[in-house]
């Protein structure tokens, strides 16, 4: 599970598309693979996935 931005607990509601914490009013949407430290080390930014229309 993903930790809530409060840092106090995991998101109580989470699936493959995102997570929601009613207590803190936080919604997090997942838009692709997690960013790794190598993605931030320079060079090209991570690829943006294309939507199917």
ROPADO-697344 format. One record per residue (C-alpha): z, x, y; residue number from 1. Coordinates in pm, whole numbers, plus 50000, padded with zeros to 5 digits. Example, Ala and Ser with C-alpha at 12.3 -4.5 7.8 and 13.67 -1.06 7.14 Angstrom:
REM residues 2
w: 50780&u: 51230&v: 49550&num: 1
w: 50714&u: 51367&v: 49894&num: 2
***
This chain:
REM residues 53
w: 50000&u: 50000&v: 50000&num: 1
w: 49948&u: 50095&v: 50361&num: 2
w: 50246&u: 50158&v: 50588&num: 3
w: 50285&u: 49921&v: 50885&num: 4
w: 50246&u: 50087&v: 51224&num: 5
w: 50616&u: 50023&v: 51281&num: 6
w: 50679&u: 50296&v: 51022&num: 7
w: 50953&u: 50089&v: 50866&num: 8
w: 50777&u: 49922&v: 50572&num: 9
w: 50444&u: 49862&v: 50396&num: 10
w: 50216&u: 49582&v: 50516&num: 11
w: 50335&u: 49264&v: 50339&num: 12
w: 49981&u: 49117&v: 50316&num: 13
w: 49703&u: 49356&v: 50215&num: 14
w: 49372&u: 49336&v: 50031&num: 15
w: 49045&u: 49534&v: 50020&num: 16
w: 48939&u: 49412&v: 50368&num: 17
w: 49257&u: 49473&v: 50567&num: 18
w: 49629&u: 49423&v: 50612&num: 19
w: 49855&u: 49200&v: 50823&num: 20
w: 50220&u: 49222&v: 50928&num: 21
w: 50348&u: 48890&v: 51065&num: 22
w: 50680&u: 49046&v: 51173&num: 23
w: 50507&u: 49290&v: 51411&num: 24
w: 50188&u: 49087&v: 51476&num: 25
w: 49966&u: 49373&v: 51357&num: 26
w: 49628&u: 49332&v: 51188&num: 27
w: 49447&u: 49635&v: 51044&num: 28
w: 49086&u: 49603&v: 50922&num: 29
w: 48935&u: 49851&v: 50678&num: 30
w: 48580&u: 49959&v: 50765&num: 31
w: 48499&u: 50233&v: 50517&num: 32
w: 48645&u: 50529&v: 50338&num: 33
w: 48961&u: 50680&v: 50487&num: 34
w: 48916&u: 50958&v: 50743&num: 35
w: 49018&u: 51296&v: 50609&num: 36
w: 49128&u: 51608&v: 50802&num: 37
w: 48787&u: 51758&v: 50723&num: 38
w: 48621&u: 51473&v: 50912&num: 39
w: 48813&u: 51574&v: 51225&num: 40
w: 48757&u: 51949&v: 51197&num: 41
w: 48437&u: 51938&v: 51402&num: 42
w: 48070&u: 51900&v: 51337&num: 43
w: 47916&u: 51559&v: 51288&num: 44
w: 48130&u: 51246&v: 51315&num: 45
w: 48177&u: 51038&v: 51000&num: 46
w: 47880&u: 50819&v: 50909&num: 47
w: 47898&u: 50457&v: 51020&num: 48
w: 47820&u: 50220&v: 50733&num: 49
w: 47530&u: 49981&v: 50795&num: 50
w: 47583&u: 49606&v: 50759&num: 51
w: 47363&u: 49400&v: 50530&num: 52
w: 47205&u: 49118&v: 50731&num: 53
***
